[in-house]
Amino acid sequence: MATLTVEPRTEEPLKGFHLRITATTFGANFSDGYALGIIGAVLPALTASMHLSGWWQGLLGASALIGLFFGSIVLGWVGDLIGRQKLYIYNFALITVASALQLWAHDPLLLFVLRLLIGFGLGADYAVGPTLLAEFAPRRLRGVLLGSLTVLWTVGYVVANILGSYLSLDDGSSHLLLASAALPAALVLLLRIGTPESPSWLVSQGRIEEARAIARRFLGAELEVEADGPTGADKERKAAGYGQLFARGQRRNTWFGVLFYSAQVLPYFAIYTFMGTILSAMQVSDADTQNLLLNLFLLLGGVVGLWPTQRMGRRPFTIISFGILTVALAALAVLADASPLAMMIPFVIYTFVMAGASNITQVYPPELYPTALRSSGVGFLCGTSRVAAAIGTFVLPVSLDHLGVTWSMAWLAGVLLLGTVISIAWAPETKDSVTTEGWHH
C-alpha cells in the first residue's frame, strides 16, 4: 500500500481552506436537519388540508429517511469508486431543485417522491461530507470538527421545528415552508463549486501527481509518497466494495457501526418527528412552550457534547451516553401516569444527552474505515441507520395509538439498551487513530 506523508501534520494549522470545507459541510448538515425537521413541523397542517390518512402521514414522515438509505448505500460506494468531489457538488443540485418543487406538490404521492429525492441527495452527503472533511482536517481538530456537524444538523432541525410551532400554517404556507429548504441548499451548492478532490483518495488510486498538486495549492504542503507494495488504481478499486466491509479484520467494526448508529437514531427520529403527539399523550399543557424548551435543550446538549466528543475516548463516551439515555427513557415509561412535570424531567435529560451523544455519529464512522473503504463504509452505516429511523418513525404513531406512552417509551428504551450492550462488547477506541490510511504524522 502506498504511504503518504505530510510534514508536519500533527501541528498543521487550521487554514482558510479547512474553514471552507468545514463551512460547506456544516451548511449541508444544517440543510439536512432543516429538510428532515420541516416535514414534522408541517404534517399537522398538511394532514388537514390534504386529508392524509395515518398511512400517508407515516410515509411522508419517513420519506426522506427512505431516500437517505438508498442515497447513502448507492452513492457511498460510488464515492469510493469515482471520488468524493463530484458527489460533494452534484448532490446539492438535486436537493435544491427537489426542495423548491415542493412548493407545487399538493398531491401526497408527488410530495413523497420529491422527499425521496431530497433524502437520496442527502444520503450522498452523509457518505462523502464527513469523509472529505475527515481526510482534509488536521487530526488534532478532527473530533471537534466532525462532532460539530451534528450540532449544525440540530440547529437546522430546531429552526424548522420552531417555525412550524409558531407560524400559522395552512396548505399554502406549509408548502412554502417546505420549499424554503431550497435556500440553504442553494447557498451550500454555490460555496462548494471549486472544491478539489481528496488527495488521500487520489493516492489510493495511484494518481499521485494530482494529489501533490492539490496539496500544494490548497494546503500549502508537499506530499512525500513512498511506495510500499502495489499502488495501482485497479487494485484499489477492486478492494473498495461492500463485500470488503465484512472481510476479516473489518467486519466487527462494520457490525458495531450498524448497530450502534441504528440504536441511537431510531428513538431520536421517532420521538422528535411526533413530538407534538407525544406531548399531547402526556397531557402536557402549553405543548408549544414545552416543545420550544425541548428544542433549546437539543441545541444546548449538542454544543456541550462537543467537549466530551473531543476530549473523551470514543468508546467510553458512547457507552456512558447510551447508559444515560436508556435510563432516561425507562424513567419516562415508569412515570407515564405521573404528573406532566415529573414526566418532563427525564424527557429533558434524554433530549440533552441525546443531542450531545449524536455528535459521535459523525466522528466514529469515518474513523472505522481505511481510505479505500471510507465512503462506502460511512454510506453503509448511514443508510442502515436510516432504515432503523424510518421504521421507528413509521411504527411509533401506531404504537402510541395501540400501546400508549408507557409501553412505547419502554420498547424505545429497549433499543437503547441494545446499543449499550453492543457498545460494551464491540466499541473500538479510534480517538488517536490515523484517519487516512497511509498518512503519517
Summary of the structure (lengths in Angstrom):
residues: 441
radius of gyration: 21.4
end to end distance: 16.8
largest distance: 67.2
contacts: 1663
relative contact order: 0.17
helix: 80%
strand: 2%
